[in-house]
């Protein structure tokens, strides 16, 4: 594994290394070929070190190495189907392309509230678009996945969709793992 990226190091400093993470893995070549996407390196490290989480028992990272509902491809198909259905019935409510369209939304995390966090697969730094299950709000966060998780845990992520679990207080290392 290459050296850890700064936001991964910061997450380790904040919550420590998980004892037995669920959904870790490192063979991304097959995944990227199946999806026809070059997954961001930081996301690969997030999954390799932490697996699916959960983060604050609320935010779950989708992993191609998980099983069941948190399997990346399975959950992505579900979320993408929902987005396509919304766009078919109310096109003005989905202002983005949807994978596999060029520059389309692609899910990378979910919450217990049913929010879906998607990349907007544009350029080198993919922003995250968050959409809740019950209203046509799309939040744009120009943060990498690990940076978004870090800001979420610290309670400093400005979001109407994602709750701030610690109200500005950093969690203790024992809280996460």
C-alpha positions in Angstrom: 0.0 0.0 0.0 1.3 3.5 -0.8 1.7 6.1 2.0 -1.6 7.1 3.5 -3.2 10.3 2.2 -3.4 13.2 4.7 -7.2 13.0 5.4 -6.8 9.2 6.1 -4.1 10.0 8.6 -6.3 12.6 10.2 -9.1 10.1 10.5 -6.8 7.7 12.1 -5.6 10.4 14.6 -9.3 11.2 15.4 -10.8 7.7 15.7 -7.9 5.2 15.7 -7.5 2.2 13.6 -10.4 -0.2 13.5 -9.9 -3.6 15.2 -11.8 -5.7 12.6 -13.1 -3.5 9.8 -15.8 -4.9 7.6 -15.6 -4.6 3.8 -11.9 -3.9 3.4 -10.0 -4.9 0.3 -7.4 -3.6 -2.1 -8.0 -5.3 -5.5 -9.5 -2.3 -7.3 -8.5 -3.3 -10.9 -11.4 -5.6 -11.3 -13.8 -3.2 -9.7 -12.7 -0.3 -11.9 -13.0 -2.5 -15.0 -16.6 -3.6 -14.1 -17.7 -0.1 -13.4 -15.7 1.6 -16.2 -14.6 4.2 -13.6 -11.2 5.2 -12.2 -12.1 5.3 -8.4 -10.3 8.1 -6.5 -7.2 6.9 -4.6 -8.3 8.4 -1.3 -11.6 6.5 -1.5 -9.6 3.3 -2.1 -7.5 4.0 1.0 -10.6 4.9 3.1 -12.1 1.4 2.2 -8.8 -0.4 2.7 -8.2 1.1 6.1 -11.7 1.5 7.5 -14.0 -0.6 5.4 -17.7 0.4 5.4 -17.6 2.1 8.9 -20.1 2.9 10.2 -19.2 6.5 11.0 -21.0 7.7 14.1 -23.3 4.8 13.6 -25.0 6.8 10.8 -22.8 7.1 7.7 -21.8 3.9 5.8 -19.2 3.8 3.0 -20.1 1.5 0.1 -17.4 -1.1 -0.6 -16.9 -3.5 -3.4 -15.5 -5.8 -0.8 -18.5 -5.8 1.5 -21.4 -8.2 1.4 -25.2 -7.6 1.3 -26.7 -4.2 1.3 -23.4 -2.3 1.6 -21.8 -3.9 -1.5 -20.9 -1.0 -3.7 -22.3 -2.3 -7.0 -25.5 -3.6 -5.4 -26.3 -0.4 -3.5 -25.2 1.7 -6.4 -27.7 0.0 -8.7 -30.5 0.6 -6.2 -29.6 4.3 -5.8 -29.2 4.8 -9.5 -32.5 3.2 -10.2 -34.2 5.6 -7.7 -32.5 8.6 -9.4 -33.5 7.4 -12.9 -37.1 7.0 -11.7 -37.2 10.4 -10.2 -35.8 11.9 -13.3 -38.3 10.1 -15.5 -41.3 11.3 -13.5 -39.9 14.8 -12.6 -36.9 15.7 -14.8 -36.5 19.1 -13.3 -35.8 17.5 -9.8 -32.6 15.8 -10.9 -30.3 18.4 -12.3 -27.4 16.0 -12.9 -26.5 13.3 -15.3 -26.7 9.8 -13.9 -24.0 7.0 -14.3 -23.3 5.5 -16.7 -23.9 8.8 -18.5 -20.8 11.0 -18.9 -20.3 13.1 -15.8 -23.0 11.1 -14.1 -23.7 10.7 -10.4 -22.3 7.5 -8.8 -23.1 6.5 -5.2 -20.3 6.0 -2.7 -22.0 6.2 0.8 -25.4 6.1 2.4 -26.9 7.1 5.8 -29.4 5.6 8.2 -31.8 8.3 7.1 -31.7 7.1 3.6 -29.5 9.9 2.2 -27.2 8.9 -0.7 -23.8 10.4 -1.2 -22.8 10.4 -4.9 -19.8 11.5 -6.7 -20.3 13.8 -9.7 -17.8 12.0 -11.9 -16.3 15.1 -13.4 -12.6 16.0 -13.8 -10.0 15.0 -11.3 -11.6 16.0 -8.0 -15.0 14.5 -7.9 -17.4 16.6 -5.7 -20.0 14.8 -3.5 -23.6 15.4 -4.2 -25.9 14.4 -1.3 -29.6 13.8 -1.8 -32.2 12.9 0.8 -34.8 10.2 0.1 -37.9 12.4 0.6 -37.2 15.8 -1.0 -35.5 17.1 -4.1 -32.5 18.7 -2.5 -29.1 18.2 -3.8 -26.2 19.4 -1.7 -22.8 19.9 -3.3 -19.7 19.3 -1.2 -16.4 19.9 -2.8 -14.6 17.6 -0.4 -12.8 14.3 -0.9 -14.6 11.3 0.7 -12.2 11.1 3.7 -12.4 14.9 4.1 -16.1 14.8 4.1 -16.2 12.0 6.7 -13.7 13.9 8.8 -15.8 17.1 8.7 -18.9 15.1 9.4 -17.4 13.5 12.5 -16.1 16.8 13.8 -19.5 18.3 13.3 -18.2 21.0 11.0 -19.8 19.8 7.7 -22.4 22.4 6.7 -25.3 20.3 5.6 -29.1 20.3 5.7 -29.1 16.6 4.8 -26.4 15.1 7.0 -26.8 15.5 10.8 -23.9 16.8 12.8 -23.4 13.9 15.2 -21.2 15.6 17.8 -22.4 19.2 17.6 -18.8 20.5 17.1 -17.2 18.2 19.6 -14.6 15.7 18.2 -15.5 12.1 19.0 -13.2 10.1 21.3 -11.3 7.3 19.9 -13.4 4.8 21.8 -16.6 6.1 20.2 -15.8 4.9 16.7 -14.3 1.5 17.2 
